[in-house]
Amino acid sequence: MKFLSLVIFLVVLLLGIVTNIGANTEFHRFKRDPKNPTECEKGCKSKYKHKEYYNCIVKECKYNPHRRM
């Protein structure tokens, strides 16, 4: 009985870790728009929409989509 409880605990723990890593990846994937845009980012926003805007802030403004906010 103790062995079964230990196995179930380890499975739940591993699933929690995998879910947390996946959620963190999704959070950063969709967090593209910076909270406090610089002048460069505002310029990109006025010139481009959607994917082109994102490409502009990454290339021209050196925006790092993986930085911690």
CHARMM internal coordinates of N, CA and C (Angstrom, degrees):
IC EDIT
DIST 1 N 1 CA 1.4489
DIST 1 CA 1 C 1.5327
ANGL 1 N 1 CA 1 C 111.38
DIST 1 C 2 N 1.3348
ANGL 1 CA 1 C 2 N 116.74
DIHE 1 N 1 CA 1 C 2 N -40.66
DIST 2 N 2 CA 1.4656
ANGL 1 C 2 N 2 CA 119.73
DIHE 1 CA 1 C 2 N 2 CA 178.63
DIST 2 CA 2 C 1.5281
ANGL 2 N 2 CA 2 C 110.67
DIHE 1 C 2 N 2 CA 2 C -64.64
DIST 2 C 3 N 1.3337
ANGL 2 CA 2 C 3 N 116.33
DIHE 2 N 2 CA 2 C 3 N -38.10
DIST 3 N 3 CA 1.4623
ANGL 2 C 3 N 3 CA 120.62
DIHE 2 CA 2 C 3 N 3 CA -179.46
DIST 3 CA 3 C 1.5269
ANGL 3 N 3 CA 3 C 110.39
DIHE 2 C 3 N 3 CA 3 C -64.13
DIST 3 C 4 N 1.3283
ANGL 3 CA 3 C 4 N 116.52
DIHE 3 N 3 CA 3 C 4 N -43.69
DIST 4 N 4 CA 1.4603
ANGL 3 C 4 N 4 CA 121.15
DIHE 3 CA 3 C 4 N 4 CA 178.87
DIST 4 CA 4 C 1.5305
ANGL 4 N 4 CA 4 C 110.76
DIHE 3 C 4 N 4 CA 4 C -62.32
DIST 4 C 5 N 1.3093
ANGL 4 CA 4 C 5 N 117.32
DIHE 4 N 4 CA 4 C 5 N -42.39
DIST 5 N 5 CA 1.4689
ANGL 4 C 5 N 5 CA 121.13
DIHE 4 CA 4 C 5 N 5 CA 177.96
DIST 5 CA 5 C 1.5232
ANGL 5 N 5 CA 5 C 111.17
DIHE 4 C 5 N 5 CA 5 C -63.04
DIST 5 C 6 N 1.3299
ANGL 5 CA 5 C 6 N 116.37
DIHE 5 N 5 CA 5 C 6 N -39.88
DIST 6 N 6 CA 1.4638
ANGL 5 C 6 N 6 CA 120.86
DIHE 5 CA 5 C 6 N 6 CA 178.81
DIST 6 CA 6 C 1.5234
ANGL 6 N 6 CA 6 C 110.82
DIHE 5 C 6 N 6 CA 6 C -65.12
DIST 6 C 7 N 1.3226
ANGL 6 CA 6 C 7 N 117.41
DIHE 6 N 6 CA 6 C 7 N -42.84
DIST 7 N 7 CA 1.4671
ANGL 6 C 7 N 7 CA 121.63
DIHE 6 CA 6 C 7 N 7 CA 179.23
DIST 7 CA 7 C 1.5282
ANGL 7 N 7 CA 7 C 110.10
DIHE 6 C 7 N 7 CA 7 C -63.29
DIST 7 C 8 N 1.3143
ANGL 7 CA 7 C 8 N 117.47
DIHE 7 N 7 CA 7 C 8 N -45.70
DIST 8 N 8 CA 1.4704
ANGL 7 C 8 N 8 CA 121.04
DIHE 7 CA 7 C 8 N 8 CA 179.58
DIST 8 CA 8 C 1.5278
ANGL 8 N 8 CA 8 C 110.32
DIHE 7 C 8 N 8 CA 8 C -62.71
DIST 8 C 9 N 1.3199
ANGL 8 CA 8 C 9 N 118.07
DIHE 8 N 8 CA 8 C 9 N -41.73
DIST 9 N 9 CA 1.4593
ANGL 8 C 9 N 9 CA 121.94
DIHE 8 CA 8 C 9 N 9 CA 178.23
DIST 9 CA 9 C 1.5306
ANGL 9 N 9 CA 9 C 110.97
DIHE 8 C 9 N 9 CA 9 C -61.19
DIST 9 C 10 N 1.3349
ANGL 9 CA 9 C 10 N 117.00
DIHE 9 N 9 CA 9 C 10 N -44.28
DIST 10 N 10 CA 1.4670
ANGL 9 C 10 N 10 CA 120.34
DIHE 9 CA 9 C 10 N 10 CA -179.71
DIST 10 CA 10 C 1.5239
ANGL 10 N 10 CA 10 C 111.62
DIHE 9 C 10 N 10 CA 10 C -65.85
DIST 10 C 11 N 1.3216
ANGL 10 CA 10 C 11 N 117.75
DIHE 10 N 10 CA 10 C 11 N -39.32
DIST 11 N 11 CA 1.4664
ANGL 10 C 11 N 11 CA 121.00
DIHE 10 CA 10 C 11 N 11 CA 178.38
DIST 11 CA 11 C 1.5300
ANGL 11 N 11 CA 11 C 110.15
DIHE 10 C 11 N 11 CA 11 C -63.66
DIST 11 C 12 N 1.3237
ANGL 11 CA 11 C 12 N 117.09
DIHE 11 N 11 CA 11 C 12 N -45.59
DIST 12 N 12 CA 1.4705
ANGL 11 C 12 N 12 CA 120.83
DIHE 11 CA 11 C 12 N 12 CA 179.32
DIST 12 CA 12 C 1.5270
ANGL 12 N 12 CA 12 C 110.48
DIHE 11 C 12 N 12 CA 12 C -64.07
DIST 12 C 13 N 1.3209
ANGL 12 CA 12 C 13 N 117.48
DIHE 12 N 12 CA 12 C 13 N -40.01
DIST 13 N 13 CA 1.4595
ANGL 12 C 13 N 13 CA 121.55
DIHE 12 CA 12 C 13 N 13 CA 178.34
DIST 13 CA 13 C 1.5258
ANGL 13 N 13 CA 13 C 111.15
DIHE 12 C 13 N 13 CA 13 C -63.04
DIST 13 C 14 N 1.3272
ANGL 13 CA 13 C 14 N 117.37
DIHE 13 N 13 CA 13 C 14 N -45.53
DIST 14 N 14 CA 1.4668
ANGL 13 C 14 N 14 CA 120.84
DIHE 13 CA 13 C 14 N 14 CA 178.91
DIST 14 CA 14 C 1.5259
ANGL 14 N 14 CA 14 C 111.31
DIHE 13 C 14 N 14 CA 14 C -64.31
DIST 14 C 15 N 1.3156
ANGL 14 CA 14 C 15 N 117.66
DIHE 14 N 14 CA 14 C 15 N -40.75
DIST 15 N 15 CA 1.4683
ANGL 14 C 15 N 15 CA 120.09
DIHE 14 CA 14 C 15 N 15 CA 177.41
DIST 15 CA 15 C 1.5296
ANGL 15 N 15 CA 15 C 111.13
DIHE 14 C 15 N 15 CA 15 C -63.16
DIST 15 C 16 N 1.3117
ANGL 15 CA 15 C 16 N 117.06
DIHE 15 N 15 CA 15 C 16 N -38.50
DIST 16 N 16 CA 1.4615
ANGL 15 C 16 N 16 CA 120.65
DIHE 15 CA 15 C 16 N 16 CA 177.26
DIST 16 CA 16 C 1.5140
ANGL 16 N 16 CA 16 C 112.19
DIHE 15 C 16 N 16 CA 16 C -63.82
DIST 16 C 17 N 1.3264
ANGL 16 CA 16 C 17 N 116.77
DIHE 16 N 16 CA 16 C 17 N -41.65
DIST 17 N 17 CA 1.4687
ANGL 16 C 17 N 17 CA 121.04
DIHE 16 CA 16 C 17 N 17 CA 179.16
DIST 17 CA 17 C 1.5216
ANGL 17 N 17 CA 17 C 110.36
DIHE 16 C 17 N 17 CA 17 C -65.07
DIST 17 C 18 N 1.3334
ANGL 17 CA 17 C 18 N 117.32
DIHE 17 N 17 CA 17 C 18 N -45.92
DIST 18 N 18 CA 1.4657
ANGL 17 C 18 N 18 CA 121.33
DIHE 17 CA 17 C 18 N 18 CA -179.73
DIST 18 CA 18 C 1.5287
ANGL 18 N 18 CA 18 C 110.42
DIHE 17 C 18 N 18 CA 18 C -63.21
DIST 18 C 19 N 1.3166
ANGL 18 CA 18 C 19 N 117.62
DIHE 18 N 18 CA 18 C 19 N -41.81
DIST 19 N 19 CA 1.4662
ANGL 18 C 19 N 19 CA 121.52
DIHE 18 CA 18 C 19 N 19 CA 178.78
DIST 19 CA 19 C 1.5232
ANGL 19 N 19 CA 19 C 110.84
DIHE 18 C 19 N 19 CA 19 C -63.60
DIST 19 C 20 N 1.3202
ANGL 19 CA 19 C 20 N 117.59
DIHE 19 N 19 CA 19 C 20 N -41.30
DIST 20 N 20 CA 1.4602
ANGL 19 C 20 N 20 CA 121.83
DIHE 19 CA 19 C 20 N 20 CA 179.77
DIST 20 CA 20 C 1.5248
ANGL 20 N 20 CA 20 C 111.01
DIHE 19 C 20 N 20 CA 20 C -64.06
DIST 20 C 21 N 1.3202
ANGL 20 CA 20 C 21 N 117.33
DIHE 20 N 20 CA 20 C 21 N -42.70
DIST 21 N 21 CA 1.4696
ANGL 20 C 21 N 21 CA 120.88
DIHE 20 CA 20 C 21 N 21 CA 178.61
DIST 21 CA 21 C 1.5257
ANGL 21 N 21 CA 21 C 109.91
DIHE 20 C 21 N 21 CA 21 C -64.39
DIST 21 C 22 N 1.3251
ANGL 21 CA 21 C 22 N 116.81
DIHE 21 N 21 CA 21 C 22 N -43.65
DIST 22 N 22 CA 1.4646
ANGL 21 C 22 N 22 CA 120.64
DIHE 21 CA 21 C 22 N 22 CA 178.98
DIST 22 CA 22 C 1.5130
ANGL 22 N 22 CA 22 C 112.28
DIHE 21 C 22 N 22 CA 22 C -63.44
DIST 22 C 23 N 1.3162
ANGL 22 CA 22 C 23 N 117.57
DIHE 22 N 22 CA 22 C 23 N -41.39
DIST 23 N 23 CA 1.4661
ANGL 22 C 23 N 23 CA 121.38
DIHE 22 CA 22 C 23 N 23 CA 179.59
DIST 23 CA 23 C 1.5219
ANGL 23 N 23 CA 23 C 110.63
DIHE 22 C 23 N 23 CA 23 C -66.00
DIST 23 C 24 N 1.3254
ANGL 23 CA 23 C 24 N 117.48
DIHE 23 N 23 CA 23 C 24 N -39.33
DIST 24 N 24 CA 1.4606
ANGL 23 C 24 N 24 CA 121.59
DIHE 23 CA 23 C 24 N 24 CA 179.01
DIST 24 CA 24 C 1.5231
ANGL 24 N 24 CA 24 C 110.13
DIHE 23 C 24 N 24 CA 24 C -63.83
DIST 24 C 25 N 1.3312
ANGL 24 CA 24 C 25 N 117.12
DIHE 24 N 24 CA 24 C 25 N -40.83
DIST 25 N 25 CA 1.4636
ANGL 24 C 25 N 25 CA 121.26
DIHE 24 CA 24 C 25 N 25 CA 178.55
DIST 25 CA 25 C 1.5247
ANGL 25 N 25 CA 25 C 110.22
DIHE 24 C 25 N 25 CA 25 C -63.87
DIST 25 C 26 N 1.3142
ANGL 25 CA 25 C 26 N 117.66
DIHE 25 N 25 CA 25 C 26 N -45.51
DIST 26 N 26 CA 1.4609
ANGL 25 C 26 N 26 CA 121.05
DIHE 25 CA 25 C 26 N 26 CA 179.42
DIST 26 CA 26 C 1.5247
ANGL 26 N 26 CA 26 C 111.05
DIHE 25 C 26 N 26 CA 26 C -63.45
DIST 26 C 27 N 1.3188
ANGL 26 CA 26 C 27 N 117.77
DIHE 26 N 26 CA 26 C 27 N -39.62
DIST 27 N 27 CA 1.4579
ANGL 26 C 27 N 27 CA 122.21
DIHE 26 CA 26 C 27 N 27 CA 179.48
DIST 27 CA 27 C 1.5214
ANGL 27 N 27 CA 27 C 110.54
DIHE 26 C 27 N 27 CA 27 C -58.36
DIST 27 C 28 N 1.3205
ANGL 27 CA 27 C 28 N 117.18
DIHE 27 N 27 CA 27 C 28 N -45.40
DIST 28 N 28 CA 1.4574
ANGL 27 C 28 N 28 CA 120.24
DIHE 27 CA 27 C 28 N 28 CA -178.95
DIST 28 CA 28 C 1.5227
ANGL 28 N 28 CA 28 C 112.06
DIHE 27 C 28 N 28 CA 28 C -75.17
DIST 28 C 29 N 1.3138
ANGL 28 CA 28 C 29 N 117.25
DIHE 28 N 28 CA 28 C 29 N -29.85
DIST 29 N 29 CA 1.4547
ANGL 28 C 29 N 29 CA 119.54
DIHE 28 CA 28 C 29 N 29 CA -179.31
DIST 29 CA 29 C 1.5231
ANGL 29 N 29 CA 29 C 110.79
DIHE 28 C 29 N 29 CA 29 C -64.68
DIST 29 C 30 N 1.3359
ANGL 29 CA 29 C 30 N 117.67
DIHE 29 N 29 CA 29 C 30 N -39.48
DIST 30 N 30 CA 1.4508
ANGL 29 C 30 N 30 CA 120.44
DIHE 29 CA 29 C 30 N 30 CA -175.31
DIST 30 CA 30 C 1.5168
ANGL 30 N 30 CA 30 C 113.88
DIHE 29 C 30 N 30 CA 30 C -97.12
DIST 30 C 31 N 1.3157
ANGL 30 CA 30 C 31 N 118.81
DIHE 30 N 30 CA 30 C 31 N -3.37
DIST 31 N 31 CA 1.4629
ANGL 30 C 31 N 31 CA 121.21
DIHE 30 CA 30 C 31 N 31 CA 179.46
DIST 31 CA 31 C 1.5281
ANGL 31 N 31 CA 31 C 108.06
DIHE 30 C 31 N 31 CA 31 C -92.62
DIST 31 C 32 N 1.3209
ANGL 31 CA 31 C 32 N 116.40
DIHE 31 N 31 CA 31 C 32 N 76.11
DIST 32 N 32 CA 1.4631
ANGL 31 C 32 N 32 CA 121.05
DIHE 31 CA 31 C 32 N 32 CA -174.28
DIST 32 CA 32 C 1.5211
ANGL 32 N 32 CA 32 C 112.63
DIHE 31 C 32 N 32 CA 32 C -96.63
DIST 32 C 33 N 1.3127
ANGL 32 CA 32 C 33 N 117.79
DIHE 32 N 32 CA 32 C 33 N -33.84
DIST 33 N 33 CA 1.4576
ANGL 32 C 33 N 33 CA 121.11
DIHE 32 CA 32 C 33 N 33 CA -173.96
DIST 33 CA 33 C 1.5229
ANGL 33 N 33 CA 33 C 109.55
DIHE 32 C 33 N 33 CA 33 C -84.51
DIST 33 C 34 N 1.3291
ANGL 33 CA 33 C 34 N 118.47
DIHE 33 N 33 CA 33 C 34 N 116.58
DIST 34 N 34 CA 1.4655
ANGL 33 C 34 N 34 CA 120.24
DIHE 33 CA 33 C 34 N 34 CA -178.70
DIST 34 CA 34 C 1.5313
ANGL 34 N 34 CA 34 C 111.67
DIHE 33 C 34 N 34 CA 34 C -65.02
DIST 34 C 35 N 1.3215
ANGL 34 CA 34 C 35 N 116.55
DIHE 34 N 34 CA 34 C 35 N 148.19
DIST 35 N 35 CA 1.4706
ANGL 34 C 35 N 35 CA 120.92
DIHE 34 CA 34 C 35 N 35 CA -177.55
DIST 35 CA 35 C 1.5230
ANGL 35 N 35 CA 35 C 111.96
DIHE 34 C 35 N 35 CA 35 C -69.99
DIST 35 C 36 N 1.3113
ANGL 35 CA 35 C 36 N 117.23
DIHE 35 N 35 CA 35 C 36 N -41.41
DIST 36 N 36 CA 1.4643
ANGL 35 C 36 N 36 CA 121.55
DIHE 35 CA 35 C 36 N 36 CA -179.60
DIST 36 CA 36 C 1.5274
ANGL 36 N 36 CA 36 C 108.39
DIHE 35 C 36 N 36 CA 36 C -117.94
DIST 36 C 37 N 1.3333
ANGL 36 CA 36 C 37 N 117.41
DIHE 36 N 36 CA 36 C 37 N 85.47
DIST 37 N 37 CA 1.4640
ANGL 36 C 37 N 37 CA 119.36
DIHE 36 CA 36 C 37 N 37 CA -175.32
DIST 37 CA 37 C 1.5282
ANGL 37 N 37 CA 37 C 112.70
DIHE 36 C 37 N 37 CA 37 C -66.79
DIST 37 C 38 N 1.3200
ANGL 37 CA 37 C 38 N 115.49
DIHE 37 N 37 CA 37 C 38 N 141.51
DIST 38 N 38 CA 1.4619
ANGL 37 C 38 N 38 CA 121.29
DIHE 37 CA 37 C 38 N 38 CA 175.89
DIST 38 CA 38 C 1.5273
ANGL 38 N 38 CA 38 C 108.64
DIHE 37 C 38 N 38 CA 38 C -80.93
DIST 38 C 39 N 1.3197
ANGL 38 CA 38 C 39 N 116.34
DIHE 38 N 38 CA 38 C 39 N 177.57
DIST 39 N 39 CA 1.4678
ANGL 38 C 39 N 39 CA 120.25
DIHE 38 CA 38 C 39 N 39 CA 177.79
DIST 39 CA 39 C 1.5281
ANGL 39 N 39 CA 39 C 110.70
DIHE 38 C 39 N 39 CA 39 C -61.87
DIST 39 C 40 N 1.3341
ANGL 39 CA 39 C 40 N 116.17
DIHE 39 N 39 CA 39 C 40 N -38.73
DIST 40 N 40 CA 1.4644
ANGL 39 C 40 N 40 CA 120.75
DIHE 39 CA 39 C 40 N 40 CA 178.74
DIST 40 CA 40 C 1.5289
ANGL 40 N 40 CA 40 C 110.46
DIHE 39 C 40 N 40 CA 40 C -61.54
DIST 40 C 41 N 1.3384
ANGL 40 CA 40 C 41 N 116.19
DIHE 40 N 40 CA 40 C 41 N -45.34
DIST 41 N 41 CA 1.4633
ANGL 40 C 41 N 41 CA 120.39
DIHE 40 CA 40 C 41 N 41 CA -179.35
DIST 41 CA 41 C 1.5274
ANGL 41 N 41 CA 41 C 111.51
DIHE 40 C 41 N 41 CA 41 C -66.55
DIST 41 C 42 N 1.3377
ANGL 41 CA 41 C 42 N 116.92
DIHE 41 N 41 CA 41 C 42 N -35.80
DIST 42 N 42 CA 1.4666
ANGL 41 C 42 N 42 CA 120.27
DIHE 41 CA 41 C 42 N 42 CA 176.81
DIST 42 CA 42 C 1.5251
ANGL 42 N 42 CA 42 C 110.41
DIHE 41 C 42 N 42 CA 42 C -65.84
DIST 42 C 43 N 1.3457
ANGL 42 CA 42 C 43 N 115.97
DIHE 42 N 42 CA 42 C 43 N -37.60
DIST 43 N 43 CA 1.4601
ANGL 42 C 43 N 43 CA 119.87
DIHE 42 CA 42 C 43 N 43 CA 177.19
DIST 43 CA 43 C 1.5164
ANGL 43 N 43 CA 43 C 111.86
DIHE 42 C 43 N 43 CA 43 C -64.08
DIST 43 C 44 N 1.3265
ANGL 43 CA 43 C 44 N 116.28
DIHE 43 N 43 CA 43 C 44 N -41.69
DIST 44 N 44 CA 1.4674
ANGL 43 C 44 N 44 CA 120.22
DIHE 43 CA 43 C 44 N 44 CA 177.32
DIST 44 CA 44 C 1.5235
ANGL 44 N 44 CA 44 C 110.60
DIHE 43 C 44 N 44 CA 44 C -62.85
DIST 44 C 45 N 1.3342
ANGL 44 CA 44 C 45 N 116.25
DIHE 44 N 44 CA 44 C 45 N -39.54
DIST 45 N 45 CA 1.4686
ANGL 44 C 45 N 45 CA 120.20
DIHE 44 CA 44 C 45 N 45 CA -178.30
DIST 45 CA 45 C 1.5275
ANGL 45 N 45 CA 45 C 111.05
DIHE 44 C 45 N 45 CA 45 C -65.96
DIST 45 C 46 N 1.3350
ANGL 45 CA 45 C 46 N 116.61
DIHE 45 N 45 CA 45 C 46 N -33.91
DIST 46 N 46 CA 1.4636
ANGL 45 C 46 N 46 CA 118.73
DIHE 45 CA 45 C 46 N 46 CA 179.66
DIST 46 CA 46 C 1.5321
ANGL 46 N 46 CA 46 C 112.03
DIHE 45 C 46 N 46 CA 46 C -76.06
DIST 46 C 47 N 1.3415
ANGL 46 CA 46 C 47 N 117.23
DIHE 46 N 46 CA 46 C 47 N -24.08
DIST 47 N 47 CA 1.4655
ANGL 46 C 47 N 47 CA 120.78
DIHE 46 CA 46 C 47 N 47 CA -178.26
DIST 47 CA 47 C 1.5226
ANGL 47 N 47 CA 47 C 113.83
DIHE 46 C 47 N 47 CA 47 C -93.49
DIST 47 C 48 N 1.3410
ANGL 47 CA 47 C 48 N 117.65
DIHE 47 N 47 CA 47 C 48 N -33.64
DIST 48 N 48 CA 1.4623
ANGL 47 C 48 N 48 CA 121.07
DIHE 47 CA 47 C 48 N 48 CA -170.76
DIST 48 CA 48 C 1.5214
ANGL 48 N 48 CA 48 C 111.99
DIHE 47 C 48 N 48 CA 48 C -126.51
DIST 48 C 49 N 1.3192
ANGL 48 CA 48 C 49 N 115.11
DIHE 48 N 48 CA 48 C 49 N 163.05
DIST 49 N 49 CA 1.4661
ANGL 48 C 49 N 49 CA 122.40
DIHE 48 CA 48 C 49 N 49 CA 175.86
DIST 49 CA 49 C 1.5288
ANGL 49 N 49 CA 49 C 109.00
DIHE 48 C 49 N 49 CA 49 C -126.66
DIST 49 C 50 N 1.3094
ANGL 49 CA 49 C 50 N 115.82
DIHE 49 N 49 CA 49 C 50 N 149.08
DIST 50 N 50 CA 1.4572
ANGL 49 C 50 N 50 CA 125.62
DIHE 49 CA 49 C 50 N 50 CA 171.25
DIST 50 CA 50 C 1.5303
ANGL 50 N 50 CA 50 C 113.57
DIHE 49 C 50 N 50 CA 50 C 53.36
DIST 50 C 51 N 1.3322
ANGL 50 CA 50 C 51 N 117.23
DIHE 50 N 50 CA 50 C 51 N -118.96
DIST 51 N 51 CA 1.4719
ANGL 50 C 51 N 51 CA 121.88
DIHE 50 CA 50 C 51 N 51 CA -173.43
DIST 51 CA 51 C 1.5315
ANGL 51 N 51 CA 51 C 111.29
DIHE 50 C 51 N 51 CA 51 C -64.57
DIST 51 C 52 N 1.3181
ANGL 51 CA 51 C 52 N 117.51
DIHE 51 N 51 CA 51 C 52 N -38.37
DIST 52 N 52 CA 1.4641
ANGL 51 C 52 N 52 CA 120.49
DIHE 51 CA 51 C 52 N 52 CA 179.29
DIST 52 CA 52 C 1.5264
ANGL 52 N 52 CA 52 C 110.85
DIHE 51 C 52 N 52 CA 52 C -64.55
DIST 52 C 53 N 1.3425
ANGL 52 CA 52 C 53 N 116.70
DIHE 52 N 52 CA 52 C 53 N -37.01
DIST 53 N 53 CA 1.4677
ANGL 52 C 53 N 53 CA 121.05
DIHE 52 CA 52 C 53 N 53 CA 176.95
DIST 53 CA 53 C 1.5218
ANGL 53 N 53 CA 53 C 110.26
DIHE 52 C 53 N 53 CA 53 C -63.14
DIST 53 C 54 N 1.3142
ANGL 53 CA 53 C 54 N 115.94
DIHE 53 N 53 CA 53 C 54 N -46.39
DIST 54 N 54 CA 1.4666
ANGL 53 C 54 N 54 CA 120.43
DIHE 53 CA 53 C 54 N 54 CA 179.78
DIST 54 CA 54 C 1.5280
ANGL 54 N 54 CA 54 C 110.55
DIHE 53 C 54 N 54 CA 54 C -61.37
DIST 54 C 55 N 1.3277
ANGL 54 CA 54 C 55 N 117.53
DIHE 54 N 54 CA 54 C 55 N -44.76
DIST 55 N 55 CA 1.4687
ANGL 54 C 55 N 55 CA 120.73
DIHE 54 CA 54 C 55 N 55 CA 178.51
DIST 55 CA 55 C 1.5259
ANGL 55 N 55 CA 55 C 110.95
DIHE 54 C 55 N 55 CA 55 C -62.19
DIST 55 C 56 N 1.3244
ANGL 55 CA 55 C 56 N 117.27
DIHE 55 N 55 CA 55 C 56 N -37.27
DIST 56 N 56 CA 1.4641
ANGL 55 C 56 N 56 CA 121.68
DIHE 55 CA 55 C 56 N 56 CA 179.13
DIST 56 CA 56 C 1.5228
ANGL 56 N 56 CA 56 C 111.03
DIHE 55 C 56 N 56 CA 56 C -64.15
DIST 56 C 57 N 1.3438
ANGL 56 CA 56 C 57 N 118.00
DIHE 56 N 56 CA 56 C 57 N -47.88
DIST 57 N 57 CA 1.4648
ANGL 56 C 57 N 57 CA 118.46
DIHE 56 CA 56 C 57 N 57 CA -177.13
DIST 57 CA 57 C 1.5205
ANGL 57 N 57 CA 57 C 111.86
DIHE 56 C 57 N 57 CA 57 C -70.38
DIST 57 C 58 N 1.3313
ANGL 57 CA 57 C 58 N 117.48
DIHE 57 N 57 CA 57 C 58 N -27.12
DIST 58 N 58 CA 1.4687
ANGL 57 C 58 N 58 CA 119.49
DIHE 57 CA 57 C 58 N 58 CA 177.23
DIST 58 CA 58 C 1.5254
ANGL 58 N 58 CA 58 C 109.98
DIHE 57 C 58 N 58 CA 58 C -72.58
DIST 58 C 59 N 1.3400
ANGL 58 CA 58 C 59 N 117.28
DIHE 58 N 58 CA 58 C 59 N -45.82
DIST 59 N 59 CA 1.4727
ANGL 58 C 59 N 59 CA 120.75
DIHE 58 CA 58 C 59 N 59 CA -175.37
DIST 59 CA 59 C 1.5304
ANGL 59 N 59 CA 59 C 112.82
DIHE 58 C 59 N 59 CA 59 C -80.07
DIST 59 C 60 N 1.3249
ANGL 59 CA 59 C 60 N 116.91
DIHE 59 N 59 CA 59 C 60 N -51.26
DIST 60 N 60 CA 1.4612
ANGL 59 C 60 N 60 CA 120.40
DIHE 59 CA 59 C 60 N 60 CA -173.18
DIST 60 CA 60 C 1.5279
ANGL 60 N 60 CA 60 C 113.43
DIHE 59 C 60 N 60 CA 60 C -83.19
DIST 60 C 61 N 1.3297
ANGL 60 CA 60 C 61 N 116.88
DIHE 60 N 60 CA 60 C 61 N -34.67
DIST 61 N 61 CA 1.4691
ANGL 60 C 61 N 61 CA 120.29
DIHE 60 CA 60 C 61 N 61 CA -174.49
DIST 61 CA 61 C 1.5229
ANGL 61 N 61 CA 61 C 112.78
DIHE 60 C 61 N 61 CA 61 C -102.42
DIST 61 C 62 N 1.3234
ANGL 61 CA 61 C 62 N 117.22
DIHE 61 N 61 CA 61 C 62 N 0.67
DIST 62 N 62 CA 1.4761
ANGL 61 C 62 N 62 CA 122.25
DIHE 61 CA 61 C 62 N 62 CA 179.75
DIST 62 CA 62 C 1.5299
ANGL 62 N 62 CA 62 C 111.34
DIHE 61 C 62 N 62 CA 62 C 57.98
DIST 62 C 63 N 1.3455
ANGL 62 CA 62 C 63 N 116.26
DIHE 62 N 62 CA 62 C 63 N 38.84
DIST 63 N 63 CA 1.4681
ANGL 62 C 63 N 63 CA 120.93
DIHE 62 CA 62 C 63 N 63 CA 178.40
DIST 63 CA 63 C 1.5208
ANGL 63 N 63 CA 63 C 109.71
DIHE 62 C 63 N 63 CA 63 C -74.77
DIST 63 C 64 N 1.3350
ANGL 63 CA 63 C 64 N 116.45
DIHE 63 N 63 CA 63 C 64 N 130.09
DIST 64 N 64 CA 1.4606
ANGL 63 C 64 N 64 CA 122.04
DIHE 63 CA 63 C 64 N 64 CA 178.26
DIST 64 CA 64 C 1.5259
ANGL 64 N 64 CA 64 C 108.29
DIHE 63 C 64 N 64 CA 64 C -103.91
DIST 64 C 65 N 1.3447
ANGL 64 CA 64 C 65 N 118.24
DIHE 64 N 64 CA 64 C 65 N 109.75
DIST 65 N 65 CA 1.4637
ANGL 64 C 65 N 65 CA 119.39
DIHE 64 CA 64 C 65 N 65 CA -176.95
DIST 65 CA 65 C 1.5229
ANGL 65 N 65 CA 65 C 113.82
DIHE 64 C 65 N 65 CA 65 C -67.84
DIST 65 C 66 N 1.3204
ANGL 65 CA 65 C 66 N 118.56
DIHE 65 N 65 CA 65 C 66 N -10.79
DIST 66 N 66 CA 1.4607
ANGL 65 C 66 N 66 CA 121.63
DIHE 65 CA 65 C 66 N 66 CA -178.00
DIST 66 CA 66 C 1.5220
ANGL 66 N 66 CA 66 C 112.90
DIHE 65 C 66 N 66 CA 66 C -102.31
DIST 66 C 67 N 1.3416
ANGL 66 CA 66 C 67 N 117.82
DIHE 66 N 66 CA 66 C 67 N 7.24
DIST 67 N 67 CA 1.4671
ANGL 66 C 67 N 67 CA 118.77
DIHE 66 CA 66 C 67 N 67 CA 179.04
DIST 67 CA 67 C 1.5232
ANGL 67 N 67 CA 67 C 109.81
DIHE 66 C 67 N 67 CA 67 C -71.69
DIST 67 C 68 N 1.3092
ANGL 67 CA 67 C 68 N 115.37
DIHE 67 N 67 CA 67 C 68 N 152.28
DIST 68 N 68 CA 1.4678
ANGL 67 C 68 N 68 CA 120.51
DIHE 67 CA 67 C 68 N 68 CA 179.46
DIST 68 CA 68 C 1.5195
ANGL 68 N 68 CA 68 C 108.96
DIHE 67 C 68 N 68 CA 68 C -83.68
DIST 68 C 69 N 1.3244
ANGL 68 CA 68 C 69 N 115.98
DIHE 68 N 68 CA 68 C 69 N 133.60
DIST 69 N 69 CA 1.4652
ANGL 68 C 69 N 69 CA 120.37
DIHE 68 CA 68 C 69 N 69 CA 179.51
DIST 69 CA 69 C 1.5063
ANGL 69 N 69 CA 69 C 109.13
DIHE 68 C 69 N 69 CA 69 C -92.83
END
COOR INIT
IC SEED 1 N 1 CA 1 C
IC BUILD
